[in-house]
Amino acid sequence: MISPDLRTRLAQIRLLALDSDGVLTDGGVYMSDDGHEFRRFDIKDGLGLKRVMQADIHVAIISGADSNQVIQRARKLGITEAYVGVQDKLARLLDICQRLNLTLDQAAYIGDDLPDLPVMDRVALPCAPADAVAAVKDRAFWIASKPGGFGAVRELCDLLIDSR
């Protein structure tokens, strides 16, 4: 059951911003013998993000990790707002909002760890995967039943679409 407050917040969202590691991925970094890193992305999360974009909700990935895999995944999904190696996620989100003529009152954000807190404290709908750290869960308005990299993003996407 969706609370009336959650329903109201979902209806105003025009931008879904998300962290990558621990949200779009399971947070693990796989390394080959020659030092190459690999990340695991959930296909169902990807379809959810595509559906959100088809519903005229912008999507932005803002990652502190400097990972080319995140950029490649974003391109494959058609996400043009993808940033890696970001030290100040809030400043980046404010820049995105300004360019899209949106406000933070129209933004949802899903993050899993401490660097996500400044953004979560400012958006209309702060969200977290089930396995986020306690401080993030404490600040989240909505918490997925699934962990990062295993359907948490899809859950949020489906909520956003169903609220339309």
Backbone as CSV, one residue per row, in Angstrom:
resi,resn,N_x,N_y,N_z,CA_x,CA_y,CA_z,C_x,C_y,C_z
1,MET,0.840,-1.186,0.000,0.000,0.000,0.000,0.884,1.248,0.000
2,ILE,0.588,2.167,-0.857,1.341,3.414,-0.957,0.648,4.474,-0.108
3,SER,1.417,5.118,0.740,0.851,6.172,1.588,0.492,7.381,0.732
4,PRO,-0.457,8.195,1.185,-0.809,9.404,0.432,0.396,10.345,0.253
5,ASP,1.259,10.441,1.259,2.432,11.309,1.145,3.397,10.791,0.073
6,LEU,3.613,9.490,0.033,4.473,8.918,-1.004,3.851,9.125,-2.376
7,ARG,2.565,8.911,-2.497,1.882,9.104,-3.777,2.062,10.545,-4.279
8,THR,1.925,11.512,-3.373,2.098,12.923,-3.727,3.521,13.190,-4.203
9,ARG,4.497,12.673,-3.471,5.897,12.880,-3.854,6.201,12.231,-5.204
10,LEU,5.741,11.020,-5.411,5.977,10.326,-6.679,5.421,11.116,-7.861
11,ALA,4.244,11.692,-7.682,3.582,12.411,-8.775,4.338,13.652,-9.216
12,GLN,5.139,14.242,-8.337,5.845,15.476,-8.696,7.224,15.230,-9.301
13,ILE,7.664,13.977,-9.346,9.022,13.672,-9.799,9.129,13.790,-11.323
14,ARG,10.116,14.566,-11.757,10.429,14.737,-13.178,11.869,14.329,-13.494
15,LEU,12.635,14.020,-12.415,14.031,13.614,-12.561,14.336,12.529,-11.544
16,LEU,14.833,11.408,-12.020,15.326,10.339,-11.155,16.839,10.339,-11.266
17,ALA,17.497,10.658,-10.161,18.960,10.637,-10.112,19.391,9.472,-9.231
18,LEU,20.504,8.861,-9.584,20.945,7.721,-8.808,22.445,7.584,-8.777
19,ASP,22.894,7.019,-7.691,24.276,6.610,-7.548,24.444,5.338,-8.377
20,SER,25.669,4.921,-8.577,25.890,3.701,-9.341,26.298,2.537,-8.436
21,ASP,27.493,2.581,-7.875,27.982,1.459,-7.074,27.138,1.297,-5.808
22,GLY,26.566,0.110,-5.647,25.700,-0.172,-4.515,24.242,0.141,-4.782
23,VAL,23.953,0.742,-5.940,22.575,1.053,-6.324,22.272,0.363,-7.655
24,LEU,22.952,0.785,-8.714,22.824,0.094,-10.005,23.635,-1.205,-10.025
25,THR,24.647,-1.286,-9.180,25.456,-2.503,-9.065,25.292,-3.058,-7.663
26,ASP,25.845,-4.236,-7.445,25.773,-4.844,-6.122,26.837,-4.295,-5.175
27,GLY,27.588,-3.326,-5.635,28.610,-2.706,-4.800,29.948,-3.415,-4.851
28,GLY,29.983,-4.569,-5.466,31.238,-5.303,-5.577,32.026,-4.830,-6.784
29,VAL,33.327,-4.909,-6.687,34.193,-4.634,-7.824,34.963,-5.915,-8.091
30,TYR,34.777,-6.460,-9.261,35.451,-7.677,-9.656,36.718,-7.277,-10.399
31,MET,37.823,-7.946,-10.073,39.098,-7.580,-10.697,39.726,-8.787,-11.363
32,SER,40.226,-8.564,-12.572,40.942,-9.621,-13.284,42.393,-9.626,-12.820
33,ASP,43.109,-10.655,-13.198,44.516,-10.760,-12.819,45.342,-9.582,-13.319
34,ASP,44.930,-8.989,-14.441,45.690,-7.865,-14.983,45.190,-6.511,-14.470
35,GLY,44.301,-6.519,-13.468,43.888,-5.279,-12.820,42.651,-4.604,-13.385
36,HIS,42.024,-5.198,-14.386,40.798,-4.607,-14.939,39.638,-4.825,-13.983
37,GLU,38.851,-3.773,-13.801,37.684,-3.851,-12.929,36.440,-4.163,-13.742
38,PHE,35.521,-4.883,-13.106,34.238,-5.213,-13.714,33.142,-4.960,-12.693
39,ARG,31.983,-4.533,-13.185,30.820,-4.316,-12.337,29.643,-5.092,-12.906
40,ARG,28.765,-5.516,-12.017,27.571,-6.261,-12.409,26.359,-5.335,-12.347
41,PHE,25.640,-5.242,-13.457,24.422,-4.448,-13.536,23.233,-5.385,-13.708
42,ASP,22.096,-5.017,-13.149,20.890,-5.825,-13.247,20.095,-5.415,-14.494
43,ILE,19.785,-6.368,-15.335,19.053,-6.107,-16.577,17.667,-5.536,-16.288
44,LYS,17.018,-6.024,-15.248,15.675,-5.539,-14.914,15.707,-4.074,-14.491
45,ASP,16.752,-3.670,-13.783,16.906,-2.246,-13.456,16.995,-1.431,-14.735
46,GLY,17.739,-1.940,-15.707,17.899,-1.233,-16.981,16.578,-1.034,-17.692
47,LEU,15.747,-2.068,-17.732,14.445,-1.931,-18.371,13.582,-0.925,-17.611
48,GLY,13.663,-0.950,-16.293,12.921,0.025,-15.494,13.322,1.447,-15.833
49,LEU,14.607,1.690,-15.975,15.091,3.032,-16.311,14.621,3.447,-17.706
50,LYS,14.638,2.522,-18.651,14.134,2.843,-19.987,12.657,3.216,-19.933
51,ARG,11.879,2.483,-19.155,10.444,2.771,-19.029,10.208,4.132,-18.370
52,VAL,11.024,4.465,-17.389,10.910,5.777,-16.730,11.162,6.891,-17.745
53,MET,12.190,6.719,-18.566,12.482,7.734,-19.575,11.352,7.835,-20.596
54,GLN,10.736,6.717,-20.949,9.594,6.733,-21.859,8.399,7.446,-21.246
55,ALA,8.361,7.499,-19.909,7.283,8.203,-19.199,7.634,9.682,-18.990
56,ASP,8.634,10.172,-19.729,9.061,11.576,-19.680,9.628,12.002,-18.333
57,ILE,10.306,11.082,-17.682,11.065,11.399,-16.472,12.538,11.315,-16.855
58,HIS,13.273,12.372,-16.598,14.708,12.382,-16.884,15.428,11.448,-15.916
59,VAL,16.528,10.879,-16.373,17.354,10.008,-15.536,18.783,10.528,-15.565
60,ALA,19.400,10.563,-14.394,20.799,10.975,-14.283,21.528,10.013,-13.354
61,ILE,22.714,9.621,-13.757,23.585,8.814,-12.908,24.711,9.722,-12.436
62,ILE,24.920,9.756,-11.118,25.973,10.580,-10.528,26.780,9.683,-9.606
63,SER,27.987,9.340,-10.035,28.811,8.381,-9.303,30.112,9.007,-8.832
64,GLY,30.487,8.677,-7.634,31.782,9.114,-7.123,32.921,8.303,-7.712
65,ALA,32.632,7.086,-8.112,33.655,6.223,-8.708,33.968,6.700,-10.115
66,ASP,35.215,6.603,-10.486,35.627,6.982,-11.836,35.643,5.719,-12.690
67,SER,34.459,5.342,-13.184,34.287,4.059,-13.845,33.746,4.223,-15.255
68,ASN,34.511,3.790,-16.219,34.064,3.814,-17.603,32.885,2.863,-17.821
69,GLN,32.798,1.792,-17.018,31.683,0.855,-17.173,30.339,1.535,-16.907
70,VAL,30.322,2.484,-15.970,29.092,3.215,-15.667,28.671,4.048,-16.880
71,ILE,29.622,4.713,-17.504,29.334,5.512,-18.700,28.840,4.608,-19.831
72,GLN,29.487,3.469,-20.020,29.073,2.540,-21.077,27.665,2.012,-20.828
73,ARG,27.349,1.687,-19.571,26.006,1.195,-19.243,24.966,2.285,-19.496
74,ALA,25.286,3.507,-19.094,24.363,4.624,-19.322,24.098,4.806,-20.815
75,ARG,25.133,4.777,-21.618,24.961,4.920,-23.075,24.071,3.829,-23.635
76,LYS,24.298,2.601,-23.171,23.496,1.476,-23.659,22.017,1.666,-23.327
77,LEU,21.739,2.305,-22.203,20.355,2.539,-21.793,19.769,3.823,-22.372
78,GLY,20.607,4.643,-23.016,20.132,5.906,-23.570,20.117,7.039,-22.557
79,ILE,20.859,6.890,-21.468,20.943,7.929,-20.438,22.075,8.878,-20.814
80,THR,21.731,10.130,-21.087,22.745,11.104,-21.505,23.358,11.845,-20.319
81,GLU,22.663,11.875,-19.206,23.169,12.550,-18.005,23.851,11.515,-17.117
82,ALA,25.109,11.208,-17.398,25.869,10.227,-16.621,27.231,10.813,-16.291
83,TYR,27.547,10.841,-15.014,28.777,11.489,-14.540,29.484,10.574,-13.558
84,VAL,30.783,10.420,-13.741,31.601,9.596,-12.852,32.724,10.445,-12.268
85,GLY,33.281,9.974,-11.173,34.358,10.704,-10.515,33.874,12.004,-9.883
86,VAL,32.609,12.057,-9.519,32.007,13.279,-8.980,32.263,13.360,-7.475
87,GLN,32.890,14.440,-7.042,33.152,14.633,-5.622,31.990,15.311,-4.907
88,ASP,31.297,16.215,-5.586,30.175,16.945,-4.997,28.908,16.606,-5.787
89,LYS,28.214,15.575,-5.342,27.034,15.096,-6.060,25.900,16.119,-6.043
90,LEU,25.767,16.863,-4.957,24.703,17.862,-4.881,24.932,18.967,-5.905
91,ALA,26.157,19.455,-6.012,26.454,20.497,-6.996,26.159,19.996,-8.414
92,ARG,26.507,18.738,-8.691,26.246,18.172,-10.023,24.742,18.076,-10.269
93,LEU,23.989,17.648,-9.253,22.541,17.540,-9.423,21.904,18.914,-9.612
94,LEU,22.376,19.901,-8.884,21.857,21.264,-9.065,22.120,21.760,-10.477
95,ASP,23.292,21.449,-11.016,23.623,21.819,-12.393,22.682,21.128,-13.383
96,ILE,22.434,19.847,-13.171,21.527,19.106,-14.050,20.131,19.723,-13.996
97,CYS,19.651,19.987,-12.794,18.319,20.588,-12.634,18.231,21.929,-13.351
98,GLN,19.257,22.747,-13.218,19.247,24.057,-13.862,19.153,23.910,-15.384
99,ARG,19.949,23.007,-15.950,19.928,22.805,-17.398,18.588,22.255,-17.887
100,LEU,17.930,21.442,-17.046,16.646,20.844,-17.434,15.456,21.689,-17.004
101,ASN,15.745,22.852,-16.404,14.704,23.747,-15.915,13.802,23.051,-14.882
102,LEU,14.439,22.339,-13.954,13.755,21.637,-12.877,14.285,22.123,-11.540
103,THR,13.592,21.752,-10.464,14.060,22.048,-9.108,14.269,20.734,-8.361
104,LEU,14.918,20.826,-7.220,15.116,19.636,-6.397,13.796,19.100,-5.863
105,ASP,12.766,19.934,-5.836,11.427,19.483,-5.429,10.800,18.565,-6.465
106,GLN,11.434,18.452,-7.619,10.945,17.570,-8.679,11.873,16.373,-8.883
107,ALA,12.786,16.177,-7.933,13.803,15.140,-8.089,13.689,14.055,-7.025
108,ALA,13.922,12.828,-7.475,14.106,11.677,-6.587,15.565,11.278,-6.698
109,TYR,16.107,10.723,-5.629,17.490,10.256,-5.650,17.559,8.966,-4.854
110,ILE,18.269,7.983,-5.400,18.496,6.740,-4.669,19.990,6.536,-4.490
111,GLY,20.391,6.425,-3.230,21.790,6.246,-2.878,21.917,5.230,-1.764
112,ASP,23.144,4.780,-1.538,23.344,3.712,-0.563,24.386,3.994,0.512
113,ASP,25.160,5.088,0.374,26.242,5.288,1.339,26.423,6.768,1.659
114,LEU,27.329,7.057,2.557,27.486,8.393,3.125,27.653,9.524,2.109
115,PRO,28.377,9.342,0.997,28.486,10.444,0.029,27.157,10.867,-0.592
116,ASP,26.123,10.045,-0.434,24.810,10.357,-1.000,23.956,11.237,-0.092
117,LEU,24.330,11.377,1.168,23.500,12.096,2.132,23.234,13.559,1.780
118,PRO,24.216,14.347,1.327,23.899,15.736,0.988,22.810,15.872,-0.076
119,VAL,22.783,14.964,-1.035,21.740,14.988,-2.058,20.409,14.542,-1.449
120,MET,20.440,13.481,-0.695,19.212,12.937,-0.108,18.522,13.949,0.806
121,ASP,19.312,14.783,1.452,18.743,15.793,2.351,18.035,16.922,1.614
122,ARG,18.194,17.009,0.302,17.646,18.140,-0.458,16.562,17.793,-1.468
123,VAL,16.487,16.535,-1.897,15.508,16.181,-2.932,14.131,15.901,-2.334
124,ALA,13.129,15.905,-3.198,11.752,15.646,-2.767,11.549,14.208,-2.312
125,LEU,12.252,13.285,-2.960,12.056,11.870,-2.650,13.403,11.159,-2.499
126,PRO,13.966,11.157,-1.283,15.205,10.419,-1.038,14.912,8.932,-0.837
127,CYS,15.645,8.092,-1.549,15.391,6.648,-1.547,16.678,5.880,-1.281
128,ALA,16.508,4.611,-0.892,17.665,3.764,-0.606,17.343,2.313,-0.952
129,PRO,18.363,1.559,-1.380,18.182,0.116,-1.530,18.113,-0.530,-0.144
130,ALA,17.632,-1.750,-0.087,17.472,-2.453,1.188,18.780,-2.605,1.954
131,ASP,19.897,-2.691,1.245,21.182,-2.920,1.898,22.013,-1.645,2.067
132,ALA,21.379,-0.497,2.011,22.091,0.764,2.239,22.586,0.821,3.691
133,VAL,23.573,1.667,3.934,24.065,1.840,5.304,22.978,2.511,6.143
134,ALA,23.047,2.314,7.444,22.004,2.783,8.360,21.737,4.276,8.248
135,ALA,22.787,5.083,8.131,22.599,6.536,8.053,21.785,6.937,6.828
136,VAL,21.960,6.227,5.737,21.204,6.507,4.510,19.759,6.055,4.685
137,LYS,19.563,4.882,5.241,18.194,4.407,5.475,17.430,5.356,6.396
138,ASP,18.139,5.903,7.379,17.494,6.841,8.305,16.995,8.095,7.609
139,ARG,17.662,8.503,6.535,17.297,9.728,5.821,16.365,9.460,4.651
140,ALA,16.205,8.207,4.261,15.380,7.861,3.097,13.899,7.952,3.445
141,PHE,13.129,8.499,2.518,11.677,8.505,2.660,11.109,7.156,2.227
142,TRP,11.772,6.536,1.232,11.343,5.237,0.723,12.559,4.325,0.652
143,ILE,12.390,3.076,1.114,13.459,2.077,1.082,12.952,0.873,0.289
144,ALA,13.728,0.466,-0.695,13.367,-0.695,-1.520,13.397,-1.963,-0.672
145,SER,12.664,-2.953,-1.103,12.719,-4.251,-0.428,13.889,-5.085,-0.952
146,LYS,14.485,-4.645,-2.072,15.587,-5.381,-2.692,16.893,-4.606,-2.539
147,PRO,18.004,-5.320,-2.548,19.311,-4.648,-2.438,19.758,-4.013,-3.748
148,GLY,20.762,-3.156,-3.642,21.359,-2.538,-4.817,21.919,-3.585,-5.758
149,GLY,21.703,-3.354,-7.065,22.191,-4.285,-8.073,21.322,-5.506,-8.259
150,PHE,20.266,-5.613,-7.459,19.377,-6.772,-7.527,17.910,-6.354,-7.535
151,GLY,17.596,-5.234,-8.206,16.209,-4.867,-8.393,15.705,-3.670,-7.611
152,ALA,16.532,-3.047,-6.780,16.084,-1.874,-6.026,15.678,-0.742,-6.963
153,VAL,16.465,-0.511,-7.991,16.162,0.560,-8.946,14.875,0.241,-9.699
154,ARG,14.688,-1.003,-10.078,13.467,-1.391,-10.783,12.233,-1.136,-9.916
155,GLU,12.338,-1.452,-8.627,11.217,-1.188,-7.713,10.826,0.283,-7.740
156,LEU,11.819,1.148,-7.661,11.557,2.583,-7.674,10.990,3.015,-9.023
157,CYS,11.554,2.518,-10.095,11.037,2.844,-11.445,9.582,2.436,-11.575
158,ASP,9.252,1.252,-11.124,7.867,0.774,-11.228,6.936,1.652,-10.403
159,LEU,7.364,2.091,-9.223,6.554,3.012,-8.405,6.314,4.316,-9.148
160,LEU,7.367,4.854,-9.753,7.230,6.112,-10.484,6.260,5.962,-11.655
161,ILE,6.371,4.895,-12.385,5.493,4.673,-13.534,4.053,4.442,-13.073
162,ASP,3.887,3.627,-12.059,2.537,3.336,-11.553,1.857,4.573,-10.976
163,SER,2.642,5.559,-10.557,2.060,6.784,-9.967,1.534,7.723,-11.044
164,ARG,1.858,7.457,-12.295,1.433,8.343,-13.383,0.001,8.102,-13.771
